[in-house]
Amino acid sequence: MKSASAHVILPILACLSVSLAAGPQEDPRAEIVNLRRHTHPNFTRIVLDIGTLREYTFGELRDPGRIYIDVLQAKLNPILQGQSYPVKTEYISQIRISQKTPSTVRVVAEVEFPLIQSYRVYHLFDPFRLVIDIYPHASAAASAQTPADKVLPPGDKTAPPGKPPVTLPEPGASGAPGTSMARQLGLGVRTVVIDPGHGGPRPGTIGRSGLQEKEVNLAVALALQRLLRAKVGLDAVLTRESDVDVPLEDRTVIANQKRADLFVSIHSNAHRDRRRGGVETFFLNVSPDPSVIELAAAENATSTKSIGEMKTILQKIIQNTKIQESRDLAEKIQKNLVRSLSQDLPAIKSLGVKGGPFLVLIGGEMPSVLVEISHLSNSKEEAKLKTRKYRDLAAQGICDGIMDYIRSLGKG
Ligand SMILES: [Zn+2]
């Protein structure tokens, strides 16, 4: 009898603790107040406005067919609780949303899998929102648009970034096709997260001419994304795609969320000695080198955690980090980057590969590096960093390094 009453009490206690912890000031959950959907001629888009970065998972359920997304650390506005939205297509019957657990919101699209060619789930920033695009086979795409559906703002009509769609096998066919070179080689690198350092109100270092690091980093990251997608067939995702600030701690959350295989943070260097120039690449480690600590302190400036506090954290983290893989990746990128940049700046120096206590590299579950592509504090290199040519060469060098690394996995 004791255990029976305990079973009754436990859920009450659980509810109590949730409501106690969730005072109006300190509720850690993001409130979801809007679900938008629109049926385009050849796909249906569902957008969940969340506003704050949140982890999420998604998957499929059968009999009946469903695609679901669970948003963690989220609460649903009571108005939306248990809502369902009919969709007038052959391949989706309705969309439902509910608070599945006190901290998880679930969105479900009820679908006819035989009529669906593919779907993709990804997120956009500023404000943070989740997007589900569902593509029917051509025959099912002729369904009429749903007049009741809301029209999305222009920002949501852009081509989605992120993972290629989950491609469902053709009825009767076996296995999902994959086009990536890495996939064809069976090497397990599919997704690279590229992190353009700084952004928004945090410009990073500023050159004498006024050139801001955040702008250089983003331009190189976008060029690298294009190369990885178009030439290599990898999925390349950016932690920011415009001039916005993303907290350092969130950048690896994004990489983990995307189940990225590699993480590359792109920066431009600054040194007190303006004559100093060159390329250096870092992996996460403690470092006794004062100049590395100085650089890490500058790159970490957006965080309140001091380098001293980090040392203890780092020593705990490092044993769970892919240090050797990160060092290998850093070496391949460093070598190729120097070679590529030397086409435009023959005197470019390699300052080598080093361990350093960089916050942005903490927490990534994949080989992670930080590249200082050149020095904005050096006027010759600053002049080069202004040019499209040099930025493209930087992207090309990093891309070659990533490819080198992927090939080395095959040999291992
Ligand atoms: Zn930086």
Boltz pocket constraint, residues with backbone or C-beta under 6 A from the ligand:
constraints:
  - pocket:
      binder: B
      contacts: [[A, 197], [A, 198], [A, 204], [A, 205], [A, 213], [A, 266], [A, 267], [A, 268], [A, 299]]
      max_distance: 6.0
